[in-house]
Structure formats: C-alpha cells, structure tokens
Amino acid sequence: MTNNVPPSGLGAFIEANLEPILQEWEAFARSLMPLADLDPKALRDHAEEMLRAVVEDMRMPQSEQQRADKAKGLRPDNMPQLTRAAQSHAVSRFGDLFTMDQLVAEFRAIRASVLNQWAARRAETAEAAEELTRFNEAIDQALSTSVTRYTVKLDESRAMILGVLAHDLRNPLNALSIGMHYILRSEPADATITKAAARALKSVERMEGLIRDLLDFTLVRLGSGLPVTTKPENLALICTRTIEEVEAAHPGRRLRCKMSGPMQGEWDSKRVSQMLVNLLTNALHHGDPDGEVSLTVSGAPTEVKLDVHNEGPAIPEARRATLFQPLSHTALDTNDRMSQSSGLGLGLYIACQIATAHGGSIEVKSTDAEGTTFTVRMPRH
C-alpha cells in the first residue's frame, strides 16, 4: 500500500498560510530571547525552508515499509533539504545563544500552531489522520536532526574551551616550574624552603600531566585525532625509561619489568611512553597499595604485546563497560574505590587513543583471584 497526500490537504493549508505561520514562529522565537537583538529574518531563520521541505515530504508517496523505517530512524537521508535546513537552524540558534530546551520549544510551538489552525478548519476524517501522521513524522525528523547538530556544536564548543584553557595554562605553569628548579639549585638553601619547593615542583609536574591530557582530549573530540610520528625505536629502551620515571614519582612502590622477544619496531616513543605512564599510574592508584605492579613486554614477528598487571580486587563489571570512555569515573558512586583517585578520568581514554593511533588495541581482564591486567597490542610496523 502506498500513501499519497492530496494537494488540498494539510500541505496546501501550510502553503496558503505560510506567512501567518511564520509570524507565529517569529513571535515565539522573540519571546524566548527577549533581550536578543535579532531582526525578523534571523528570528524566522530556516523556518520557511523547513516547512516547505515538510510539505514536499508529505506529498511524496510512502509505503508502509518506508514509514516503519522512518519511525525507527533508518531513513535519515530521505529528506536532504529538510536535513540541511534543520542542521543550519541548529547552528544558527547555537550562535544566537539559544539553549537546547529553547530549540526544542520552537519545534513544539510551530507544530502546535499549524495543527491548531488547521484543526479549526478541517473535520476529522481518515484522510485528515493520515495527513497529521505525515506532518508529525516530518517535524519529528527535523527536530531530531536539529537537536543532533546542536549537540555536536555544543560538544565542539566545550572541547575548544578546554583546549584553549589547557594551552594558556602552560606558560604560567612553565614559569612556576623554572622558579622551583632555581630554588632547588640555589646554595645554600634553607631545608624548609627546599622541601616546600620540591613539593611544589611535584604539584607542577602533576598539573602538566593534567594539561597534556586535556589537550589530547580536545584533539580527539574535535576530530583531529592524536598526532603520532613513528620512527624506528627500541621498545625496551622506551619501557626502561618509563619505568624509571614512574618509580621516581611513586617512591616506595614496587614495579617489575620483564621483556622477551624482538623489541625493534616503528612507534612514536613519546606517545608510547605516555600510554605506559597512564597505565602504570592507574595500576598504582587502583591496585593493592602493598602489592606489586608489573609490566611484561612480549615481542612477536608482527606485533608486540604489553601487559600491565596489578593485584587487588576486581574492577566492577559495570565500571568495565565504560573504562575507556572519557570522564566516565565521575558518574560512579563516591564510595567506589575507582572514583577516589585524583584526575580527570582521562588516563585510560588517552592510553586507548594512543594504542588506536598506532593501529593497535587495548583490553582489560580483571578478577578477584588474579587481579587486573591491561593488555596492549601494537603492530611492529
């Protein structure tokens, strides 16, 4: 069965009453932003284009299968003109500082305006019900498209703000680091001052790590991906230097490293070291405080495998599902041991992105009996 709405129906009514409908849209948009200095064209924005696209869709033949697919969101490209207009409308309203709720309210208002005016002039019939269904389908699709685009713009904006903030923090932090190093090198130095400077320098190094993670997070969220520059490297040397760095930052903790097989390959040494620092630090923070943390590196003909293991209780199953998602630990209950560490919850996310950027993968296995092991696999070339 194919449905085809006649030109004398709701579509024709919208076309014949387009100006009063648009005037209502404009008035409602103005009420949402009473202090905004927007002219009528800006207030109407892409409303006319969207309404004309809705009418065009209503008049197109539609099978029951097509209707079912549309209801399930399986035909996002069936109305390219409406999709373009709805996306452009979202970007425009985002620039006009409309909130998400206000954006949604606009679509609800225009739906109510059209249907109320039309219902007053039309008797209830089976044909009218079909026209209402087609109209609501089209408006729902426009709303969904617009909200999706608005959300993307919001995420991009937030990521950009984080990136700018992290970038601008580096200069004053670098100046602070230089000052602390100068104090530590000064002779003679008061023991109390030296101790305070050493603590301050450790805090500076921690902030530098947070800023680096924020910058990397921003690059990924903006679609740039993590930059990697690969060249021939000896993985054994990278791991040895990294272990020494982590041990220096965590005095008193036991770290063990075991390597076997060929260690030559093409990697970005700084990124691989950053990945290992994140994994080892995570193991130290969340594992048994009195237990051992180990790094096992196994070289094979085509790939290398790196296992970071810590003892202690298993990671909760619900937590594992979001382990490599950014900022995910903030949603955990405050009594959960995984939420008690400092930081932004970006360490494992960045580690996963680095493995992916090298054409590799990362996975985790965790049980109460055997502890937790993060396994990274990376191709040799």
C-alpha positions in Angstrom: 0.0 0.0 0.0 1.3 3.5 -0.9 0.0 6.7 0.7 -0.1 9.9 -1.2 -1.5 13.0 0.5 -3.6 15.1 -1.9 -2.6 18.7 -2.6 -5.8 20.0 -1.0 -4.8 18.7 2.5 -2.6 19.9 5.2 0.3 20.6 2.9 -1.8 23.0 0.8 -3.0 24.7 4.0 0.6 25.3 5.2 1.5 26.8 1.8 -1.6 29.0 1.8 -1.0 30.2 5.3 2.8 30.3 5.3 3.1 34.0 6.3 0.9 33.9 9.4 2.5 30.6 10.5 6.0 32.2 10.1 4.8 35.2 12.0 3.9 33.0 15.0 7.3 31.3 14.7 9.0 34.7 14.8 6.9 35.9 17.8 7.7 32.7 19.7 11.4 32.9 19.0 11.4 36.5 20.1 9.7 35.5 23.4 12.5 33.0 24.1 15.2 35.6 23.8 13.6 39.0 24.7 17.0 40.7 25.0 18.4 39.4 21.8 18.8 42.0 19.0 17.6 39.8 16.2 15.8 41.0 13.1 12.7 39.2 11.7 14.8 37.3 9.2 17.1 36.0 12.0 14.1 35.1 14.2 12.5 33.1 11.3 15.9 31.7 10.4 15.3 28.5 8.4 11.7 28.0 9.3 10.3 28.7 5.8 12.8 26.3 4.2 11.9 23.6 6.7 8.2 24.0 6.3 8.4 23.8 2.6 10.5 20.7 2.9 7.9 19.2 5.2 5.2 19.9 2.7 7.2 18.3 -0.1 7.8 15.2 2.0 4.1 14.9 2.9 3.2 14.8 -0.8 5.8 12.1 -1.7 4.4 8.6 -1.9 5.3 6.5 1.1 4.9 2.7 1.6 4.2 1.1 4.9 7.8 -0.2 5.0 9.2 3.3 4.4 7.0 4.6 7.2 8.3 1.9 9.5 11.9 2.6 8.6 11.4 6.3 9.1 9.8 5.8 12.5 12.9 3.7 13.6 15.3 6.3 12.3 16.5 4.1 9.4 16.0 6.7 6.7 17.9 9.7 7.8 18.6 10.8 4.2 15.1 10.6 2.9 14.7 14.4 3.1 18.1 16.0 2.3 16.6 19.5 2.0 14.9 19.3 5.4 18.1 17.8 6.9 20.2 20.7 5.6 17.8 23.3 6.9 17.4 21.7 10.3 21.2 21.4 10.8 21.7 25.0 9.7 18.9 26.1 12.0 20.7 24.4 14.9 24.0 26.0 14.2 22.3 29.4 13.9 20.4 29.1 17.1 23.6 27.9 18.9 25.2 31.1 17.7 22.3 33.1 19.0 22.8 31.5 22.4 19.5 29.6 22.4 19.5 26.7 24.9 18.7 23.2 23.9 15.3 23.5 25.6 14.5 26.6 23.6 15.5 25.0 20.4 13.1 22.1 21.1 10.4 24.5 22.2 10.5 26.2 18.8 9.6 23.0 17.1 6.8 22.2 19.6 5.4 25.7 19.1 5.3 25.5 15.3 3.7 22.1 15.4 1.0 23.3 17.8 0.5 26.5 15.7 0.0 24.6 12.4 -2.2 21.9 13.8 -4.4 24.2 15.9 -5.1 26.4 12.9 -5.7 23.6 10.6 -7.9 21.6 13.0 -10.3 24.5 13.3 -11.0 24.4 9.6 -11.0 20.7 9.0 -13.3 17.9 10.0 -11.9 14.7 11.5 -11.6 12.1 8.7 -9.3 9.1 7.9 -7.6 11.3 5.3 -7.0 14.0 7.9 -5.5 11.5 10.3 -3.1 10.3 7.6 -2.0 13.9 6.9 -1.4 14.5 10.6 0.8 11.5 10.8 2.9 12.5 7.8 3.2 16.1 9.2 4.3 14.8 12.6 6.8 12.4 11.1 8.4 15.2 9.2 8.5 17.6 12.1 9.9 14.9 14.4 12.7 14.2 11.9 13.5 17.9 11.6 13.6 18.2 15.4 15.8 15.1 15.8 18.3 16.4 13.1 18.4 19.8 14.7 19.0 18.5 18.2 21.7 16.2 17.0 23.5 19.0 15.2 23.1 21.3 18.2 24.6 18.7 20.5 27.6 18.3 18.2 28.2 22.1 18.2 27.9 22.1 22.0 30.5 19.3 22.3 32.8 21.1 19.9 32.5 24.4 21.8 33.2 22.7 25.1 36.2 20.9 23.7 37.6 24.1 22.2 37.2 25.9 25.5 39.1 23.1 27.3 41.8 23.2 24.7 42.3 26.9 24.9 42.3 26.8 28.7 44.9 24.0 28.8 47.1 25.7 26.2 47.1 29.0 28.0 47.9 27.4 31.4 51.1 26.0 30.1 53.0 29.3 30.1 52.4 30.3 33.7 53.0 26.7 34.8 56.3 26.6 32.9 57.4 29.8 34.7 56.5 28.3 38.0 58.4 25.2 37.2 61.5 27.2 36.3 61.3 29.1 39.6 61.0 25.9 41.6 64.1 24.4 39.9 66.0 27.6 40.5 65.2 27.4 44.3 66.3 23.8 44.4 69.6 24.5 42.8 70.4 27.5 45.0 73.2 27.2 47.5 72.9 27.4 50.4 69.2 26.7 50.7 67.1 26.5 53.8 65.9 22.9 54.4 62.3 24.0 54.9 62.3 26.1 51.7 63.9 23.3 49.8 61.3 20.8 51.0 58.4 23.2 50.1 59.9 23.8 46.6 60.2 20.1 46.0 56.5 19.6 46.9 55.5 22.5 44.7 57.5 21.1 41.8 55.8 17.7 42.2 52.5 19.5 42.0 53.6 21.4 38.9 54.5 18.1 37.2 51.1 16.7 38.1 49.4 19.7 36.6 51.5 19.5 33.5 50.2 15.9 33.1 46.6 17.0 33.5 47.1 19.8 30.9 48.6 17.3 28.5 45.6 15.0 28.9 43.2 17.9 28.4 45.0 19.0 25.2 44.9 15.4 23.9 41.3 15.0 24.8 40.5 18.2 22.9 42.3 17.0 19.8 40.3 13.7 19.8 36.9 15.4 20.5 37.4 17.9 17.7 38.1 15.1 15.2 41.8 15.7 14.7 42.9 12.5 16.4 46.1 12.1 18.4 49.1 13.1 16.3 51.8 10.3 16.2 55.1 10.5 14.5 56.5 7.0 14.1 60.2 6.0 13.5 62.4 3.0 14.3 62.6 2.6 18.0 63.7 0.1 20.6 60.7 -0.6 22.8 63.0 -2.0 25.6 64.6 1.5 26.0 61.2 3.2 26.0 59.9 0.8 28.7 63.0 1.2 30.8 62.9 5.0 30.8 59.2 5.0 31.5 59.6 2.6 34.5 62.3 4.8 36.0 60.0 7.9 35.5 57.1 6.2 37.3 59.2 4.9 40.1 60.6 8.3 40.8 57.1 9.7 41.0 56.0 6.9 43.4 58.8 6.2 45.8 58.3 3.1 47.9 56.1 1.3 45.4 57.3 -1.9 43.7 57.5 -2.0 39.9 58.7 -5.0 38.0 59.5 -5.2 34.2 60.1 -8.3 32.1 60.8 -8.3 28.4 61.3 -11.1 25.8 61.4 -11.4 22.1 62.4 -8.7 19.5 61.9 -5.2 20.7 62.6 -3.2 17.4 59.7 -1.5 15.6 58.2 1.7 14.4 56.4 3.8 17.1 56.1 7.3 18.5 58.3 6.9 21.6 56.8 9.8 23.4 53.3 8.6 22.9 54.1 5.0 23.8 55.8 6.3 27.0 52.7 8.4 27.8 50.5 5.4 27.3 52.6 3.3 29.7 52.7 6.1 32.3 48.9 6.3 32.2 48.5 2.5 32.6 51.2 2.1 35.3 49.9 5.1 37.3 46.4 3.7 37.0 47.6 0.3 38.3 49.4 2.0 41.2 46.4 4.1 42.2 43.7 1.4 42.0 45.7 -1.8 42.8 46.6 -3.2 46.2 48.8 -0.5 47.9 51.1 -3.2 49.2 51.0 -5.3 46.0 53.3 -5.4 43.1 52.7 -3.7 39.7 54.4 -5.4 36.7 55.0 -4.6 33.0 55.5 -7.6 30.8 56.6 -6.9 27.2 56.5 -9.8 24.6 57.8 -9.3 21.1 56.5 -11.4 18.2 57.2 -11.3 14.5 54.4 -8.9 13.6 53.4 -7.3 16.8 54.3 -6.5 20.4 52.2 -7.2 23.5 52.4 -5.1 26.7 50.7 -6.4 29.9 50.3 -4.0 32.9 49.2 -6.0 35.9 48.3 -5.1 39.4 47.0 -7.1 42.4 43.8 -6.3 44.3 40.0 -6.5 44.0 38.5 -6.8 40.5 37.2 -3.8 38.7 33.3 -3.9 39.0 31.7 -5.2 35.8 29.6 -2.1 35.4 32.7 0.0 35.5 34.5 -2.1 32.9 31.8 -1.2 30.3 32.9 2.5 30.4 36.5 2.1 31.4 38.0 3.7 28.3 35.4 6.4 28.0 36.5 10.0 28.9 35.4 11.4 32.3 33.4 8.2 33.0 34.6 7.7 36.6 32.8 10.9 37.7 29.5 9.0 37.3 30.4 6.4 39.8 29.2 6.3 43.4 31.6 8.2 45.7 32.1 5.0 47.8 33.5 3.2 44.7 37.3 2.8 45.1 37.7 3.6 41.4 36.4 7.1 41.9 38.7 8.0 44.7 41.8 8.9 42.7 42.6 12.5 41.6 42.5 13.5 38.0 40.0 14.0 35.2 39.4 10.4 34.3 41.2 10.8 31.0 44.2 8.5 31.6 42.8 5.3 30.2 40.9 7.1 27.5 44.2 8.7 26.3 46.0 5.3 26.6 43.3 3.7 24.4 43.6 6.5 21.8 47.4 6.2 21.6 47.1 2.4 21.0 44.5 3.0 18.3 46.7 5.7 16.7 49.4 3.1 16.4 47.0 0.6 14.7 46.7 -1.4 17.9 44.2 -2.2 20.6 43.8 -2.4 24.4 41.7 -4.6 26.5 41.3 -5.4 30.2 40.8 -8.6 32.3 40.0 -8.4 36.0 39.2 -10.9 38.6 39.5 -11.0 42.4 41.7 -14.1 42.2 44.2 -12.9 39.5 44.0 -9.1 39.8 43.7 -6.7 36.8 45.7 -6.8 33.6 45.6 -4.2 30.8 46.8 -5.7 27.5 48.0 -3.5 24.7 48.8 -5.0 21.2 50.6 -2.9 18.6 51.8 -3.9 15.2 55.6 -3.7 14.8 55.3 -1.5 11.7 
